Amino acid sequence: RVFVHKLGDLHKISFSKNPKAIGLGVCRDLENVSRTFNEDPMFIRLLQTTLGTEIYNDEHFAGLASSENQEMFMQIYDLRAAPPSMRIPSVDDTLGTVRISSAGEIVPGSYESNRFYRILTNDGFPQLTEYLHKMLVERCE
């Protein structure tokens, strides 16, 4: 869920009800968000920092990792367009990657962000797991 806060001629898109929280970005026209949206670089940094420190505690992605029994890399994806099982997500929806150990665990410190990830796609704004969303909102506020 996103919130819209009016800022003069702009509309701030945010994960928080608090208008002072760091937002995803701003747009000029709510009727044409996809063309007028500009992401906030600070939000991108917070998103990637949050993923880098919290992905290891996320039940969804840790659960996916535990089903593996070989060393490999796993894409961390945006749930707005989750890929079918055993498929690689779109580059626009890939938040980053982590290394999986042969024991099926996410290797601490292995998260690498994807610089091609897009905050807004045709599928909308980011949709994270409940845990990651909560951690990110706390940091934005």
KOLLOTI-574712 format. One record per residue: x, y, z of N, C-alpha, C in turn; residue in three letters; residue number from 1. Coordinates in steps of 0.02 Angstrom, whole numbers. Atoms other than C-alpha are relative to their C-alpha. Layout:
N
node n_u->X; n_v->Y; n_w->Z; ca_u->X; ca_v->Y; ca_w->Z; c_u->X; c_v->Y; c_w->Z; rest->Ala; nr->NUM
...
// end
This chain:
141
node n_u->42; n_v->-59; n_w->0; ca_u->0; ca_v->0; ca_w->0; c_u->44; c_v->62; c_w->0; rest->Arg; nr->1
node n_u->-36; n_v->-63; n_w->1; ca_u->61; ca_v->174; ca_w->-41; c_u->-46; c_v->56; c_w->21; rest->Val; nr->2
node n_u->36; n_v->-60; n_w->-21; ca_u->10; ca_v->343; ca_w->27; c_u->23; c_v->57; c_w->-44; rest->Phe; nr->3
node n_u->-16; n_v->-59; n_w->40; ca_u->5; ca_v->506; ca_w->-69; c_u->-5; c_v->61; c_w->44; rest->Val; nr->4
node n_u->-2; n_v->-61; n_w->-39; ca_u->56; ca_v->668; ca_w->15; c_u->11; c_v->59; c_w->-48; rest->His; nr->5
node n_u->-5; n_v->-59; n_w->44; ca_u->30; ca_v->836; ca_w->-72; c_u->58; c_v->44; c_w->23; rest->Lys; nr->6
node n_u->-58; n_v->-44; n_w->-13; ca_u->189; ca_v->942; ca_w->-84; c_u->-1; c_v->56; c_w->-52; rest->Leu; nr->7
node n_u->5; n_v->-53; n_w->50; ca_u->143; ca_v->1102; ca_w->-175; c_u->-29; c_v->-27; c_w->-64; rest->Gly; nr->8
node n_u->23; n_v->25; n_w->65; ca_u->129; ca_v->1055; ca_w->-359; c_u->15; c_v->-75; c_w->-9; rest->Asp; nr->9
node n_u->-20; n_v->70; n_w->6; ca_u->198; ca_v->881; ca_w->-325; c_u->-40; c_v->-45; c_w->47; rest->Leu; nr->10
node n_u->32; n_v->51; n_w->-43; ca_u->130; ca_v->721; ca_w->-249; c_u->55; c_v->-49; c_w->21; rest->His; nr->11
node n_u->-51; n_v->46; n_w->-27; ca_u->247; ca_v->622; ca_w->-137; c_u->-33; c_v->-68; c_w->10; rest->Lys; nr->12
node n_u->24; n_v->68; n_w->-7; ca_u->221; ca_v->434; ca_w->-148; c_u->42; c_v->-32; c_w->56; rest->Ile; nr->13
node n_u->-35; n_v->25; n_w->-59; ca_u->264; ca_v->347; ca_w->15; c_u->-30; c_v->-65; c_w->25; rest->Ser; nr->14
node n_u->25; n_v->60; n_w->-35; ca_u->248; ca_v->184; ca_w->112; c_u->-27; c_v->20; c_w->69; rest->Phe; nr->15
node n_u->18; n_v->-22; n_w->-67; ca_u->211; ca_v->288; ca_w->267; c_u->-57; c_v->51; c_w->-1; rest->Ser; nr->16
node n_u->52; n_v->-51; n_w->-9; ca_u->61; ca_v->387; ca_w->327; c_u->30; c_v->67; c_w->20; rest->Lys; nr->17
node n_u->-34; n_v->-60; n_w->-23; ca_u->186; ca_v->511; ca_w->396; c_u->27; c_v->39; c_w->-60; rest->Asn; nr->18
node n_u->-23; n_v->-38; n_w->58; ca_u->211; ca_v->649; ca_w->266; c_u->73; c_v->21; c_w->3; rest->Pro; nr->19
node n_u->-70; n_v->-18; n_w->-7; ca_u->385; ca_v->683; ca_w->336; c_u->47; c_v->-59; c_w->-14; rest->Lys; nr->20
node n_u->-41; n_v->59; n_w->13; ca_u->445; ca_v->506; ca_w->303; c_u->30; c_v->3; c_w->-70; rest->Ala; nr->21
node n_u->-31; n_v->4; n_w->66; ca_u->561; ca_v->471; ca_w->158; c_u->-47; c_v->-39; c_w->-46; rest->Ile; nr->22
node n_u->46; n_v->31; n_w->47; ca_u->455; ca_v->429; ca_w->7; c_u->35; c_v->-35; c_w->-57; rest->Gly; nr->23
node n_u->-26; n_v->35; n_w->58; ca_u->477; ca_v->321; ca_w->-146; c_u->22; c_v->51; c_w->-53; rest->Leu; nr->24
node n_u->-15; n_v->-52; n_w->48; ca_u->478; ca_v->479; ca_w->-250; c_u->-59; c_v->47; c_w->-6; rest->Gly; nr->25
node n_u->54; n_v->-49; n_w->11; ca_u->367; ca_v->616; ca_w->-319; c_u->-24; c_v->-4; c_w->-72; rest->Val; nr->26
node n_u->27; n_v->-6; n_w->68; ca_u->254; ca_v->641; ca_w->-468; c_u->-39; c_v->65; c_w->-5; rest->Cys; nr->27
node n_u->36; n_v->-63; n_w->13; ca_u->172; ca_v->792; ca_w->-546; c_u->-75; c_v->-13; c_w->-12; rest->Arg; nr->28
node n_u->68; n_v->13; n_w->23; ca_u->13; ca_v->709; ca_w->-609; c_u->-22; c_v->-69; c_w->22; rest->Asp; nr->29
node n_u->24; n_v->65; n_w->-25; ca_u->-80; ca_v->571; ca_w->-517; c_u->-37; c_v->-39; c_w->-54; rest->Leu; nr->30
node n_u->34; n_v->35; n_w->56; ca_u->-175; ca_v->532; ca_w->-677; c_u->51; c_v->-31; c_w->-48; rest->Glu; nr->31
node n_u->-53; n_v->24; n_w->46; ca_u->-9; ca_v->498; ca_w->-764; c_u->64; c_v->-13; c_w->39; rest->Asn; nr->32
node n_u->-56; n_v->13; n_w->-45; ca_u->105; ca_v->432; ca_w->-628; c_u->60; c_v->-30; c_w->-37; rest->Val; nr->33
node n_u->-55; n_v->35; n_w->33; ca_u->207; ca_v->320; ca_w->-742; c_u->44; c_v->47; c_w->-41; rest->Ser; nr->34
node n_u->-39; n_v->-47; n_w->40; ca_u->262; ca_v->468; ca_w->-848; c_u->30; c_v->57; c_w->41; rest->Arg; nr->35
node n_u->-23; n_v->-58; n_w->-38; ca_u->287; ca_v->597; ca_w->-711; c_u->35; c_v->-18; c_w->66; rest->Thr; nr->36
node n_u->-31; n_v->21; n_w->-63; ca_u->362; ca_v->494; ca_w->-569; c_u->76; c_v->6; c_w->-3; rest->Phe; nr->37
node n_u->-72; n_v->-3; n_w->-9; ca_u->539; ca_v->530; ca_w->-509; c_u->17; c_v->-32; c_w->67; rest->Asn; nr->38
node n_u->-16; n_v->35; n_w->-62; ca_u->612; ca_v->410; ca_w->-382; c_u->48; c_v->41; c_w->43; rest->Glu; nr->39
node n_u->-44; n_v->-34; n_w->-48; ca_u->699; ca_v->474; ca_w->-226; c_u->62; c_v->-43; c_w->11; rest->Asp; nr->40
node n_u->-62; n_v->40; n_w->-9; ca_u->882; ca_v->417; ca_w->-223; c_u->11; c_v->-21; c_w->72; rest->Pro; nr->41
node n_u->-7; n_v->19; n_w->-70; ca_u->877; ca_v->417; ca_w->-33; c_u->-42; c_v->-62; c_w->16; rest->Met; nr->42
node n_u->42; n_v->60; n_w->-10; ca_u->734; ca_v->291; ca_w->-38; c_u->35; c_v->-61; c_w->-28; rest->Phe; nr->43
node n_u->-35; n_v->57; n_w->31; ca_u->833; ca_v->180; ca_w->-156; c_u->56; c_v->-24; c_w->47; rest->Ile; nr->44
node n_u->-54; n_v->19; n_w->-47; ca_u->981; ca_v->183; ca_w->-35; c_u->-28; c_v->-35; c_w->61; rest->Arg; nr->45
node n_u->30; n_v->32; n_w->-59; ca_u->869; ca_v->143; ca_w->113; c_u->-27; c_v->-69; c_w->-17; rest->Leu; nr->46
node n_u->26; n_v->64; n_w->22; ca_u->784; ca_v->3; ca_w->17; c_u->57; c_v->-51; c_w->-4; rest->Leu; nr->47
node n_u->-55; n_v->47; n_w->9; ca_u->949; ca_v->-77; ca_w->-31; c_u->37; c_v->-15; c_w->65; rest->Gln; nr->48
node n_u->-32; n_v->10; n_w->-66; ca_u->1026; ca_v->-52; ca_w->142; c_u->-42; c_v->-47; c_w->42; rest->Thr; nr->49
node n_u->46; n_v->43; n_w->-39; ca_u->873; ca_v->-131; ca_w->222; c_u->4; c_v->-72; c_w->-25; rest->Thr; nr->50
node n_u->-5; n_v->68; n_w->27; ca_u->882; ca_v->-280; ca_w->105; c_u->67; c_v->-31; c_w->20; rest->Leu; nr->51
node n_u->-66; n_v->26; n_w->-16; ca_u->1068; ca_v->-298; ca_w->137; c_u->7; c_v->-24; c_w->71; rest->Gly; nr->52
node n_u->-6; n_v->20; n_w->-71; ca_u->1044; ca_v->-311; ca_w->325; c_u->-56; c_v->-46; c_w->23; rest->Thr; nr->53
node n_u->59; n_v->37; n_w->-25; ca_u->872; ca_v->-392; ca_w->339; c_u->-20; c_v->-61; c_w->-41; rest->Glu; nr->54
node n_u->22; n_v->55; n_w->43; ca_u->857; ca_v->-516; ca_w->195; c_u->10; c_v->-68; c_w->34; rest->Ile; nr->55
node n_u->-17; n_v->63; n_w->-34; ca_u->935; ca_v->-651; ca_w->305; c_u->-53; c_v->-19; c_w->52; rest->Tyr; nr->56
node n_u->52; n_v->12; n_w->-51; ca_u->791; ca_v->-633; ca_w->430; c_u->-69; c_v->-8; c_w->-30; rest->Asn; nr->57
node n_u->66; n_v->3; n_w->33; ca_u->651; ca_v->-637; ca_w->302; c_u->-20; c_v->-72; c_w->-12; rest->Asp; nr->58
node n_u->24; n_v->70; n_w->5; ca_u->550; ca_v->-798; ca_w->313; c_u->-11; c_v->-23; c_w->-72; rest->Glu; nr->59
node n_u->15; n_v->19; n_w->69; ca_u->497; ca_v->-796; ca_w->131; c_u->64; c_v->-20; c_w->-38; rest->His; nr->60
node n_u->-61; n_v->15; n_w->38; ca_u->671; ca_v->-786; ca_w->54; c_u->44; c_v->-51; c_w->34; rest->Phe; nr->61
node n_u->-38; n_v->52; n_w->-36; ca_u->754; ca_v->-890; ca_w->191; c_u->-31; c_v->-68; c_w->-14; rest->Ala; nr->62
node n_u->35; n_v->63; n_w->16; ca_u->622; ca_v->-1022; ca_w->156; c_u->17; c_v->-25; c_w->-70; rest->Gly; nr->63
node n_u->-20; n_v->19; n_w->69; ca_u->662; ca_v->-1020; ca_w->-30; c_u->71; c_v->-27; c_w->0; rest->Leu; nr->64
node n_u->-70; n_v->21; n_w->-2; ca_u->847; ca_v->-1035; ca_w->10; c_u->6; c_v->-70; c_w->31; rest->Ala; nr->65
node n_u->-6; n_v->65; n_w->-36; ca_u->818; ca_v->-1184; ca_w->127; c_u->-20; c_v->-59; c_w->-45; rest->Ser; nr->66
node n_u->19; n_v->55; n_w->44; ca_u->744; ca_v->-1284; ca_w->-17; c_u->57; c_v->-19; c_w->-48; rest->Ser; nr->67
node n_u->-58; n_v->14; n_w->43; ca_u->914; ca_v->-1281; ca_w->-105; c_u->51; c_v->-42; c_w->39; rest->Glu; nr->68
node n_u->-51; n_v->41; n_w->-33; ca_u->1050; ca_v->-1408; ca_w->-68; c_u->66; c_v->4; c_w->-38; rest->Asn; nr->69
node n_u->-62; n_v->-12; n_w->36; ca_u->1189; ca_v->-1335; ca_w->-174; c_u->18; c_v->73; c_w->5; rest->Gln; nr->70
node n_u->-20; n_v->-70; n_w->1; ca_u->1291; ca_v->-1177; ca_w->-177; c_u->-24; c_v->32; c_w->-65; rest->Glu; nr->71
node n_u->28; n_v->-34; n_w->58; ca_u->1209; ca_v->-1053; ca_w->-293; c_u->-14; c_v->72; c_w->18; rest->Met; nr->72
node n_u->23; n_v->-67; n_w->-11; ca_u->1150; ca_v->-875; ca_w->-313; c_u->-76; c_v->1; c_w->-9; rest->Phe; nr->73
node n_u->73; n_v->-5; n_w->5; ca_u->968; ca_v->-830; ca_w->-286; c_u->-19; c_v->73; c_w->-8; rest->Met; nr->74
node n_u->24; n_v->-68; n_w->11; ca_u->879; ca_v->-676; ca_w->-351; c_u->-51; c_v->17; c_w->55; rest->Gln; nr->75
node n_u->50; n_v->-27; n_w->-47; ca_u->784; ca_v->-571; ca_w->-224; c_u->-44; c_v->45; c_w->-43; rest->Ile; nr->76
node n_u->44; n_v->-34; n_w->47; ca_u->633; ca_v->-507; ca_w->-317; c_u->-57; c_v->37; c_w->35; rest->Tyr; nr->77
node n_u->57; n_v->-40; n_w->-21; ca_u->492; ca_v->-383; ca_w->-297; c_u->-62; c_v->-44; c_w->-9; rest->Asp; nr->78
node n_u->59; n_v->43; n_w->3; ca_u->329; ca_v->-473; ca_w->-259; c_u->-55; c_v->27; c_w->-46; rest->Leu; nr->79
node n_u->51; n_v->-28; n_w->45; ca_u->231; ca_v->-357; ca_w->-375; c_u->-6; c_v->-41; c_w->-64; rest->Arg; nr->80
node n_u->-1; n_v->42; n_w->60; ca_u->280; ca_v->-474; ca_w->-517; c_u->43; c_v->-61; c_w->14; rest->Ala; nr->81
node n_u->-39; n_v->59; n_w->-19; ca_u->342; ca_v->-632; ca_w->-433; c_u->3; c_v->-49; c_w->-58; rest->Ala; nr->82
node n_u->-7; n_v->47; n_w->56; ca_u->411; ca_v->-755; ca_w->-560; c_u->-31; c_v->-68; c_w->17; rest->Pro; nr->83
node n_u->23; n_v->69; n_w->-12; ca_u->337; ca_v->-928; ca_w->-582; c_u->57; c_v->-40; c_w->31; rest->Pro; nr->84
node n_u->-50; n_v->43; n_w->-33; ca_u->427; ca_v->-1063; ca_w->-483; c_u->55; c_v->-20; c_w->-48; rest->Ser; nr->85
node n_u->-60; n_v->20; n_w->38; ca_u->603; ca_v->-1099; ca_w->-544; c_u->16; c_v->45; c_w->-60; rest->Met; nr->86
node n_u->-13; n_v->-48; n_w->53; ca_u->603; ca_v->-947; ca_w->-659; c_u->38; c_v->59; c_w->27; rest->Arg; nr->87
node n_u->-37; n_v->-60; n_w->-19; ca_u->716; ca_v->-795; ca_w->-656; c_u->-45; c_v->60; c_w->-8; rest->Ile; nr->88
node n_u->43; n_v->-59; n_w->6; ca_u->625; ca_v->-632; ca_w->-620; c_u->27; c_v->50; c_w->-51; rest->Pro; nr->89
node n_u->-20; n_v->-54; n_w->45; ca_u->629; ca_v->-484; ca_w->-738; c_u->54; c_v->42; c_w->34; rest->Ser; nr->90
node n_u->-54; n_v->-41; n_w->-28; ca_u->783; ca_v->-374; ca_w->-715; c_u->-28; c_v->61; c_w->35; rest->Val; nr->91
node n_u->32; n_v->-58; n_w->-31; ca_u->668; ca_v->-227; ca_w->-674; c_u->-29; c_v->-16; c_w->69; rest->Asp; nr->92
node n_u->30; n_v->22; n_w->-63; ca_u->594; ca_v->-328; ca_w->-531; c_u->48; c_v->-37; c_w->46; rest->Asp; nr->93
node n_u->-50; n_v->34; n_w->-41; ca_u->755; ca_v->-404; ca_w->-465; c_u->34; c_v->52; c_w->44; rest->Thr; nr->94
node n_u->-29; n_v->-47; n_w->-48; ca_u->806; ca_v->-310; ca_w->-308; c_u->75; c_v->-11; c_w->8; rest->Leu; nr->95
node n_u->-70; n_v->18; n_w->-8; ca_u->971; ca_v->-402; ca_w->-294; c_u->8; c_v->-75; c_w->2; rest->Gly; nr->96
node n_u->-14; n_v->71; n_w->-4; ca_u->1052; ca_v->-571; ca_w->-268; c_u->35; c_v->-16; c_w->66; rest->Thr; nr->97
node n_u->-36; n_v->25; n_w->-59; ca_u->1116; ca_v->-674; ca_w->-122; c_u->31; c_v->-67; c_w->-18; rest->Val; nr->98
node n_u->-31; n_v->66; n_w->9; ca_u->1229; ca_v->-824; ca_w->-113; c_u->-32; c_v->-48; c_w->49; rest->Arg; nr->99
node n_u->29; n_v->53; n_w->-41; ca_u->1155; ca_v->-985; ca_w->-47; c_u->54; c_v->-52; c_w->13; rest->Ile; nr->100
node n_u->-50; n_v->51; n_w->-17; ca_u->1266; ca_v->-1108; ca_w->46; c_u->-27; c_v->-69; c_w->-17; rest->Ser; nr->101
node n_u->21; n_v->69; n_w->14; ca_u->1262; ca_v->-1295; ca_w->17; c_u->-47; c_v->-26; c_w->54; rest->Ser; nr->102
node n_u->46; n_v->18; n_w->-54; ca_u->1166; ca_v->-1304; ca_w->182; c_u->-69; c_v->33; c_w->-10; rest->Ala; nr->103
node n_u->65; n_v->-32; n_w->13; ca_u->1024; ca_v->-1202; ca_w->104; c_u->-12; c_v->62; c_w->41; rest->Gly; nr->104
node n_u->6; n_v->-62; n_w->-38; ca_u->1059; ca_v->-1042; ca_w->200; c_u->27; c_v->58; c_w->-40; rest->Glu; nr->105
node n_u->-26; n_v->-61; n_w->32; ca_u->1082; ca_v->-865; ca_w->139; c_u->65; c_v->17; c_w->34; rest->Ile; nr->106
node n_u->-66; n_v->-16; n_w->-28; ca_u->1266; ca_v->-824; ca_w->162; c_u->0; c_v->73; c_w->24; rest->Val; nr->107
node n_u->-2; n_v->-69; n_w->-26; ca_u->1282; ca_v->-671; ca_w->276; c_u->49; c_v->44; c_w->-39; rest->Pro; nr->108
node n_u->-42; n_v->-47; n_w->35; ca_u->1352; ca_v->-519; ca_w->189; c_u->3; c_v->-10; c_w->-75; rest->Gly; nr->109
node n_u->-4; n_v->15; n_w->71; ca_u->1320; ca_v->-590; ca_w->16; c_u->-49; c_v->39; c_w->-43; rest->Ser; nr->110
node n_u->49; n_v->-37; n_w->40; ca_u->1178; ca_v->-475; ca_w->-37; c_u->34; c_v->51; c_w->-45; rest->Tyr; nr->111
node n_u->-25; n_v->-50; n_w->48; ca_u->1218; ca_v->-375; ca_w->-194; c_u->-61; c_v->30; c_w->-35; rest->Glu; nr->112
node n_u->57; n_v->-34; n_w->30; ca_u->1096; ca_v->-245; ca_w->-257; c_u->4; c_v->-2; c_w->-77; rest->Ser; nr->113
node n_u->5; n_v->-3; n_w->73; ca_u->1037; ca_v->-237; ca_w->-437; c_u->-12; c_v->73; c_w->-20; rest->Asn; nr->114
node n_u->6; n_v->-71; n_w->18; ca_u->1066; ca_v->-64; ca_w->-508; c_u->-52; c_v->13; c_w->-55; rest->Arg; nr->115
node n_u->51; n_v->-7; n_w->52; ca_u->936; ca_v->-97; ca_w->-644; c_u->-71; c_v->-7; c_w->27; rest->Phe; nr->116
node n_u->66; n_v->5; n_w->-31; ca_u->793; ca_v->-121; ca_w->-521; c_u->-38; c_v->66; c_w->-8; rest->Tyr; nr->117
node n_u->41; n_v->-60; n_w->9; ca_u->649; ca_v->0; ca_w->-553; c_u->-53; c_v->3; c_w->54; rest->Arg; nr->118
node n_u->50; n_v->-12; n_w->-52; ca_u->540; ca_v->73; ca_w->-415; c_u->-71; c_v->-5; c_w->-28; rest->Ile; nr->119
node n_u->66; n_v->1; n_w->31; ca_u->393; ca_v->93; ca_w->-534; c_u->4; c_v->-36; c_w->-67; rest->Leu; nr->120
node n_u->6; n_v->35; n_w->64; ca_u->350; ca_v->-29; ca_w->-673; c_u->-74; c_v->-1; c_w->-20; rest->Thr; nr->121
node n_u->71; n_v->7; n_w->21; ca_u->190; ca_v->-70; ca_w->-768; c_u->-40; c_v->-39; c_w->52; rest->Asn; nr->122
node n_u->34; n_v->37; n_w->-53; ca_u->150; ca_v->-183; ca_w->-619; c_u->-8; c_v->40; c_w->63; rest->Asp; nr->123
node n_u->10; n_v->-44; n_w->-58; ca_u->155; ca_v->-37; ca_w->-498; c_u->62; c_v->13; c_w->41; rest->Gly; nr->124
node n_u->-53; n_v->-15; n_w->-47; ca_u->258; ca_v->14; ca_w->-349; c_u->22; c_v->-64; c_w->36; rest->Phe; nr->125
node n_u->-26; n_v->60; n_w->-33; ca_u->362; ca_v->-108; ca_w->-244; c_u->-50; c_v->-34; c_w->47; rest->Pro; nr->126
node n_u->37; n_v->41; n_w->-48; ca_u->278; ca_v->-248; ca_w->-150; c_u->50; c_v->-47; c_w->32; rest->Gln; nr->127
node n_u->-49; n_v->40; n_w->-36; ca_u->390; ca_v->-324; ca_w->-19; c_u->-35; c_v->-49; c_w->46; rest->Leu; nr->128
node n_u->30; n_v->44; n_w->-51; ca_u->363; ca_v->-463; ca_w->105; c_u->-20; c_v->43; c_w->59; rest->Thr; nr->129
node n_u->24; n_v->-38; n_w->-58; ca_u->275; ca_v->-407; ca_w->263; c_u->59; c_v->21; c_w->44; rest->Glu; nr->130
node n_u->-58; n_v->-15; n_w->-42; ca_u->438; ca_v->-416; ca_w->361; c_u->44; c_v->55; c_w->-30; rest->Tyr; nr->131
node n_u->-44; n_v->-50; n_w->32; ca_u->544; ca_v->-318; ca_w->236; c_u->-35; c_v->68; c_w->-5; rest->Leu; nr->132
node n_u->38; n_v->-63; n_w->4; ca_u->406; ca_v->-189; ca_w->213; c_u->2; c_v->35; c_w->68; rest->His; nr->133
node n_u->0; n_v->-29; n_w->-67; ca_u->396; ca_v->-162; ca_w->401; c_u->68; c_v->31; c_w->17; rest->Lys; nr->134
node n_u->-67; n_v->-25; n_w->-14; ca_u->585; ca_v->-143; ca_w->417; c_u->16; c_v->63; c_w->-40; rest->Met; nr->135
node n_u->-12; n_v->-58; n_w->42; ca_u->591; ca_v->-21; ca_w->272; c_u->-39; c_v->61; c_w->23; rest->Leu; nr->136
node n_u->41; n_v->-56; n_w->-24; ca_u->448; ca_v->87; ca_w->337; c_u->31; c_v->29; c_w->63; rest->Val; nr->137
node n_u->-33; n_v->-25; n_w->-61; ca_u->535; ca_v->99; ca_w->506; c_u->59; c_v->44; c_w->-16; rest->Glu; nr->138
node n_u->-59; n_v->-40; n_w->19; ca_u->692; ca_v->163; ca_w->422; c_u->-18; c_v->64; c_w->-36; rest->Arg; nr->139
node n_u->22; n_v->-61; n_w->36; ca_u->597; ca_v->286; ca_w->313; c_u->-28; c_v->52; c_w->47; rest->Cys; nr->140
node n_u->30; n_v->-47; n_w->-47; ca_u->511; ca_v->362; ca_w->463; c_u->53; c_v->28; c_w->47; rest->Glu; nr->141
// end
